[in-house]
Amino acid sequence: TAAFSTDISNAYHLSGTRRQGVYTRIETVPQYYTFDVEETGDLVYVELSRAPQRSEDSFWPGIVLMGPAPLQVDFPSNAELPSDVDVPLGYDYRVLRLEEDIEPDGTFEGLPPSAYFELVTLSMNELQAGIYFVAVFSHETPGNYVLIYGVDKGFSFVDFLGGALIAADTWSWAGVNIGIVLIPLILTIVGGIALMCYEACYKRHSPQTWYSWVVCLGAFVVMGQAWVILEMLVMFIFRTSPSSISTIWVSVIFIVLIFIVSLIIIFLGLLVQTNVLVRILLVVLALGCIALWAGYYVGPLMIIVGALLPTTRIPFHKCFPCLDPFEDDEYEEEDENEDGPHHEPGNIEMVDMAATSAVAARSASDAGSAPPSPRDRSPSHASIISDSSTEEDLSEVVVVVQDGATDRVEVVENDYDDDDLLSNSSTEEATDHDE
């Protein structure tokens, strides 16, 4: 949170036993907080730390603890009460501020990876029941600080759901520019799009469906979060003491898990054929990404949406010239081969035979030899690229002739009448049947 008050009568109330932190900034006016001690002897934990910014090395805040007299605090401090700090009538106070000649310890936090300098740490169990106030002050130098209150460490379910935003706020408080945070994420997304485009252009049988693209792009957004965490890990670890990096294993585990989950999602997204179980698994993995603070909710949402999309092919050849313009026809032919042949009504086979016969006769005439017999005519010597023939018009077809090592395209005029073609086709079919 970032709530505070500069008026002691309207101090921000700290409550609960679970440890929580107020991340904010102070200029020159003291900021006030309050908490309750219900029973004498209750354990109270208060900690004041500052951000690990090199530009704020001269920032040295302190706190004034105020409560019912007598107030006993085990913290060595000889600082005087600042003149601009208000103390309630009848309250005792203690001014707690680390001496400027004492170098504070840099502490590394594993989740999310961050760092801070501890200035004041109080763990008290001898306070009387009542209302207490805490005033955070800084004489002249402004800066970012965090006031931590509570005994129990840990994360709630709400913290895990909002972990991505909490991490972003923490890094912003620590002085990290949001542009630096997003660089690994942007590079991962751009690299993923480039890889998908390369696969679509040069891998003829690569999945080119809405399902594959949306799921894989969501996975790349999730993977980018792993690189962001690694970047923050390296950045903050150099601002802390070696003795405080014991929680680095938490960051490493999160990085490894995010990488593994994103790779599994990419693998499932590249499947040509999917079923209900695969789509349900994608939704479960997307929810797991939210728990891992990965993808800033955008990546998991894309994965869930992609899992609901059909495996409809995208016409990439209209956007990328490098694609084969006949690639869609190939996929249609493969689908026809899987489901069985589907012949439209008409004279396609008859036209092919007529065109082949005409081309073979012309080739033989050019070579000065006799035309081949119907048994010698092989459709492998000529194939139709396109034709304008129908049942009413069989006058012209376009064929590719394989002449030695080269191919040539010819427009062949059909010399056969429709009745002759029908009779020739029927005669050849009858002869094949007899054989």
Stockholm file with secondary structure:
# STOCKHOLM 1.0

chainA/1-435         TAAFSTDISNAYHLSGTRRQGVYTRIETVPQYYTFDVEETGDLVYVELSRAPQRSEDSFWPGIVLMGPAPLQVDFPSNAELPSDVDVPLGYDYRVLRLEEDIEPDGTFEGLPPSAYFELVTLSMNELQAGIYFVAVFSHETPGNYVLIYGVDKGFSFVDFLGGALIAADTWSWAGVNIGIVLIPLILTIVGGIALMCYEACYKRHSPQTWYSWVVCLGAFVVMGQAWVILEMLVMFIFRTSPSSISTIWVSVIFIVLIFIVSLIIIFLGLLVQTNVLVRILLVVLALGCIALWAGYYVGPLMIIVGALLPTTRIPFHKCFPCLDPFEDDEYEEEDENEDGPHHEPGNIEMVDMAATSAVAARSASDAGSAPPSPRDRSPSHASIISDSSTEEDLSEVVVVVQDGATDRVEVVENDYDDDDLLSNSSTEEATDHDE
#=GR chainA/1-435 SS CCCCBSCGGGCEEECCSBCEEEEEEECSSCEEEEEEECSTTCCEEEEEEECCCGGGTTCCCEEEEEEESSCCCCCCCCCCCCTTCCCCTTEEEEEECCCTTSCCCEEEEETTEEEEEEEEEEEESCCCSEEEEEEEECSSCCEEEEEEECSBCCCCHHHHHTHHHHHHHHHHHTTCCHHHHHHHHHHHHHHHHHHHHHHHHHCTTSCCBHHHHHHHHHHHHHHHHHHHHHHHHHHHHTTSCGGGGGGHHHHHHHHHHHHHHHHHHHHHHTCSSCCHHHHHHHHHHHHHHHHTTCGGGHHHHHHHHHHHSCCCBCCGGGTCTTSCTTHHHHHHHHHHHHHCCCCCSSSHHHHHHHHHHHHHHHHHHHHTSCCCCTTTCCGGGEEEEEECCCSSCCSEEEEEEEETTEEEEEEEECCSCHHHHHHHHHHHHHHHHHC
#=GC SS_cons         CCCCBSCGGGCEEECCSBCEEEEEEECSSCEEEEEEECSTTCCEEEEEEECCCGGGTTCCCEEEEEEESSCCCCCCCCCCCCTTCCCCTTEEEEEECCCTTSCCCEEEEETTEEEEEEEEEEEESCCCSEEEEEEEECSSCCEEEEEEECSBCCCCHHHHHTHHHHHHHHHHHTTCCHHHHHHHHHHHHHHHHHHHHHHHHHCTTSCCBHHHHHHHHHHHHHHHHHHHHHHHHHHHHTTSCGGGGGGHHHHHHHHHHHHHHHHHHHHHHTCSSCCHHHHHHHHHHHHHHHHTTCGGGHHHHHHHHHHHSCCCBCCGGGTCTTSCTTHHHHHHHHHHHHHCCCCCSSSHHHHHHHHHHHHHHHHHHHHTSCCCCTTTCCGGGEEEEEECCCSSCCSEEEEEEEETTEEEEEEEECCSCHHHHHHHHHHHHHHHHHC
//
